[in-house]
């Protein structure tokens, strides 16, 4: 069931849910003018409305809680000058991104509260897929920065516990030409993993679908075969680049491409398949390369973990697709994408020699 039940963004006063029957009825009346109620839930009772309201309310409260848990301790340690200046600026940046993420969440939800362009395909109201992708991408960006900063702190603590001789050997090993070359390849691989995770990850609002752009378009619910898409490895050109999505009589080639990339479910799923297959192929090649190179053990072990999560994620992705996106597989696939992203970030952290500066 969709949950676009909270029709206003109140960062402060919205902390309290409706408490009296009159307040509940007022919220319900606001919901009744939304496309979701008009086109899907027109027979919904007040009790049913309360259940979906609390789903969205819980999500919003969790977002507020995450912000407070991060911002309040961060402000305390910065005010008492208990963190290095460089790290303090990183905390400020993350705090700002968390606030921006909350704004993007409302901006995304707001697109589902009006009918402009949302009912053209199948009559089902949904949030704008571009706003959904921006909301999800920012969330993963915040997560990535947090993980990298946390790993930097752990590596620095480990480095400080070493004696001078061990530090020198460790630094020399990580600064060798062989390691530096492999590090460059790993950075490129991490970008591919991030893009693929973003293109195919679930958003909590769309647990029955299969990704950011894919979720907004319900693209996971078509072509439920692998490796074929219907009767073809690659769907016909007129399916992937359909003039219908441009809403123009004589669209230009550029308009045809851009509109189909953002709005055509068939092309959205095809793009995600290509990204996933390419990323897994690159992970496999990187793993084989790491096994044949004289790299430190910690880097080889990290590459083993990345490869393992890559195999698991491919299996989960194919299973999610062929079983028509059941919720339990879809959510596990989401968790797998986050695990794969974390594994590649941990691997990247193992290439760095900590900077012992304030």
N, C-alpha and C positions, 0 to 999 in steps of 0.2 A: 504494500500500500504506500502511495506517495505521502509525503508529509511536508506540505507547504502551508501549514496551518497558522503560523504566527505571521501576521501581515504587516507588522511594524518593527522597526529596529530601534530598541531602547536600551543602549548599553548599560545604563545605570538603573533606571526604574524597571527595566525588564527583568531584573533579578527575581522579582516576586511574581509568581503566577496568579491568575485570577483566584479569589478566595470566596467570594459570595456568589450566589446564584445569578444576581444581576450582572456581575462582572463576567461570569462565564457566558451568559447570554449575549452580552455586548461583543465579546471576542468571536462568538459563533456567528453573529450577524455580519461582522467584518469578513469572516471566511466565506460566507454565502455569496459574496459578489466576485469571488476569485474564479478563474477558469477551472481549477481543480474541482471545486464544488459543483459548478454549473454543469460540467461535462462528464464528471466521474462519480462524485459523491452526493448527488442531489437528494438521495434518500437517507442520508446520514442523520442519525439522531445526535442529541447533545452529548450523550454518554460516549458514542463512537468518536465524536469530535475531541472529547477530552483525552481519549487514548492516543490519537495521533498528535494532539497538542503536546502531550507530555513527552512523546518521542523527540520532537524537535526542541522542546524546552530543555530536555536532558542534554542534547547535543550542544546547545548554546551555553548551558551552564558549565559543561565540561570545558568548552573553549575559554570561558572566563576564568575557571579554576586554573587551567594551565598557564594563562597569562599572569595571574596573581602569584602562583607558585614560583614562576620564573622572575618576575619583575621585582617583587618585594625583597627577596633575599639578595638579588643582584644589586639593587639600589643600596641595601645595607652594607654590603661588602665594598662597593665602590665608594660610598660616603666615608667609610672608615679606612679607606686606602689599603685594603687587605688583598687587593689583586693588582698585578702589574698594569701599567697604563695601556699597553697594547691589548691586553685581555679585557680591560674595562671597556674600551671602545667596541670590542667585539660583542660584549654583553649588551651594550646600548643598541647596537645594530640589530641584534636578535630581538630585543624587546620591541623595537620599532616595527620589525617584520611581523611579529606576533599580532600587534595592533592592526597592521595593514591586512593581515590574513583575516581578521574578524570583519573588517570592512568589505573585503572581497567576498566573504561568505554571504553577507547581506546583499551585495550587488548581484551575486549569483541567484539568490532566492528571489529577489525582486523581479528578475526576468521571467519567473514562472507565475507572477501575479497579474500579468496582463496577457492579452491574446495576440499581440503583434508578432506575427511570424511563427507562433508556436503550434498552431493547429493545422498548418498547411499540409503536413504529411499524412497523418493518420487520425487526427482529431483528438490526440492525447496531449494535454498540457505537460510541459516539462521545462526545466531551466535551460537557458542558452548554453550550448556545448562549449562555446569559446570562454564564457565566464566560468564554467565548471572547470575547464582546463587551467585557467589562470589561478583559480582557488586552489586546486590540487597541486599545481606546479609550485606555488608559493609555499604550501605546506611541506612539500618535499625539499624545497630549497632551505627552509628553516631547519628541517631535520638534518640535512646534509651539513650545514654549518655547525650545528650543535655537536654532531658526531665528530667532525674534524677537530673542533676546539677541545672536546673532551679527550680525544686520543692524543692530542698534543700535550695536554697536562699529564696524562699517564706516562707518555714516553719520556717527558722531561723528568718526572719523578724516578723512573727506572734508570735514566741516564745519570742522575745525581747520586744514586746508590752505588754506582760502579766506581772502581778505583781508576786512577789516571791511565794505567796501562790498558785496561779493558776498554775504557772510553776511546782511546786512540785507535785500537784495533777495530772497534765497532764503526767508528767514523770512517776509517780507511776503507772498510768493506762496503759501506753504503755509498761512498764517493768514487768507487771504481768505475771505469768507462762502461763495463758490461752491465752493471746495475743501473747506471744512468740511462743507458739506451733502453733497457727494459722498462724503466720507470716512465719514460716518454710514451711507450706503447700502452702502458697501463692507464695513464692519464686519458689517452684517446679512448680506450675501452670503457673507462668510467663514464665518459660523456655519452657513449652509445647506450650503456646500461641505464643511465638517468633518463634519456629520451624515450627508450623503450618502456621503462617502468611508467613514465608519465602517460604514454600513449595507451597503455593497456591496463592501467590500475583502476580499481573500483573506487567510487566515492560512496561514503556511507549512505547517502540519500538514495543511491541507485544500486542496492545490493542484488537486485535481480538482473542487472545488466553486466557489462564486462570491461569498462574502461573509462578514461576521461572523455576524449572525443568519442570513443566507442560507446560509452554509457549514455551520453547525451543523445545519441542517435539510435539506441537499442540495436546496434550493429552486431552484438553478440548473439542475437536471436535469428540470424540468417546465415546460410552456408555453414551448417553444423556438421561438416565433414573435414577430414584432414588426411592427406595434403590437398585433396581436390576441393574446389569451390563449385559445387554443382557438378556439371559434366566436364569442367575444365580446370587446369591448374591455375590459369589466369582467366577471370571472367571476361566476356566480350567487351570490346571497347565502348559500345553504346551503353553498356551497363555501368562501367566504371566512370565514364564521362558523359553523363546524361544531361542534355540541354534543359530538361525539366527543372533542375535545381538552380539554374541561373535566373529563372522567371523572366527571361528575355526572348524576344522572337528570333533575333539573329545575334547570339552572343559571340564575343571575340574568343579566341583561343585562350587568352589569359583569364578571362572571366569564366570560361568553361572549366578550366583547371582549378582555379581558386575556389569557386562555389562548390565543386564536387568534392574537393579535399575536405572542406569544412562541413558539408551537409549531406553527402551521399553515404549511406550506411555501408554499401558494398565496398566503396573505395576506402572508407575508414577501416573496415576489417582487413582488407587486402594490405593496406599500408602497415597495419600493426603486425600482420603475419610476416611481411618482408623485414620489418625492423627486428622482430623476435628471432627469425631464422638467421639474419645477418649477425645479430649480437651474439647468439649462441655459437655461430661459426667462429667469430673472433675470439670468444672466450676459449674455445677448444684449441685454436691455433696458439693463443697466448699460453695455455697450459702446456701444450707440447713443447713450445719454445722454452718455457721455464724449466722443464724437466731436462733439457739438453744443454742448458747453460750453467756455468759455475756461479750460481747465485747463492746468497746466504740461505740457510735452512728456514729462517723465519719467513722469507719471501716465498719460497717454494711451498711451505705449509699454508700460507695465506692463499696461494693460487689453487691449491687443492680444495680449500673451502669454497672459493669462488666457483670452481668447476662443479663441485657437488651441488651447490644451490642452483647453478645454471641448468643442470640435468633435471633437478627436481622441478624447477619452474617451467621447463618445457613440457614435462609430463603433466603437470597440473593445468597448464594452458590448453593442451590438446584434450585432456579429460573434461575440462570446463566447457569446451566448445562442443564436443561430440555428444555430451549429455544435456545440451541445450541450457547451459548456465544455471545449474542448481545452486541455491544460495550457499550451501556448505562448501562446495568446491570453489565457487567464485570468491568467497571470503578467504579460503585457504590460499588461493592463487594470489590474492592481494597481499596476504601476509608473506608469501614466498617472494614477491617482488621487493618488499621492504627488506627481507632478509638478504636477498641478492645485492641490493644497493648497499646495505650495511657491510657485507663481506668485502665488496670492492673498495669501500671507504677505509675499512680496517687495513686492507692490503696497501692502499696508498699511504696510510700513516706509517707503515713499516719501512718506507723508503726514506723517511725524514730523519735528519739528525737535529735534535731539539736546539733551539736558540736560547742560550742561557743569558737572556737580557731582561731588563725591567721595562 
